[in-house]
Amino acid sequence: WVHGIPFQDRENDVTRMYAGSDDAPRIIKKYSITYVIVERWDQESLPVNRAFFDRFPVFARIGNYTVYQIR
């Protein structure tokens, strides 16, 4: 389904960023991320370190979603 595109590195980066790992700021800079969407209820498929994202301003809250402005 990915037609040979090597997705594993990016998938690992996304997981580490949402987990708020030590290299999350580097990952944010690497991909020039400006907004991050966090779903309130879906913690099983992608665990989120809310304390990490609470450092950033909330751009919007829509239903079960919070949009953080990273830059």
C-alpha positions in Angstrom: 0.0 0.0 0.0 3.0 2.3 0.3 4.3 1.4 -3.1 7.9 1.0 -1.9 8.1 4.3 0.0 10.2 3.9 3.1 7.8 5.1 5.8 9.3 3.5 8.9 11.7 6.4 9.8 8.9 9.0 9.5 6.5 6.7 11.4 9.1 6.4 14.2 9.6 10.1 14.3 5.9 10.8 14.6 5.6 8.3 17.5 8.6 9.8 19.3 7.3 13.3 18.8 3.8 12.5 20.2 5.5 10.7 23.1 7.4 13.9 23.9 10.7 12.1 23.8 14.0 14.0 24.3 14.5 14.4 20.6 10.9 15.7 19.9 12.1 19.3 19.4 14.6 18.1 16.8 11.8 16.1 15.0 9.5 19.2 15.1 12.3 21.3 13.5 13.3 18.5 11.0 9.8 18.5 9.5 9.0 22.2 10.0 5.9 21.3 12.0 3.7 24.3 12.9 0.6 22.6 14.2 -0.1 19.3 15.9 -3.5 17.8 16.3 -4.2 15.6 19.4 -7.3 13.5 19.8 -8.7 13.4 23.3 -9.7 9.8 23.4 -7.3 7.9 21.1 -4.4 7.1 23.4 -4.1 3.4 22.5 -3.0 3.6 18.9 -0.7 6.6 19.5 0.2 7.5 23.1 0.5 11.3 23.6 2.5 13.1 26.2 0.1 15.9 27.0 2.5 17.6 29.4 4.9 18.0 26.5 2.2 19.6 24.3 0.8 21.8 27.1 3.9 23.9 26.7 2.5 25.1 23.4 -0.4 27.5 22.9 -3.8 25.9 22.0 -4.8 27.1 18.5 -8.2 25.5 18.6 -10.4 22.9 20.3 -12.9 21.2 18.1 -14.9 18.3 19.5 -12.4 15.7 20.7 -9.5 17.4 19.1 -7.0 20.0 20.3 -4.8 21.8 17.8 -1.5 23.1 19.3 0.4 25.8 17.6 4.0 24.7 17.6 5.6 27.8 16.1 
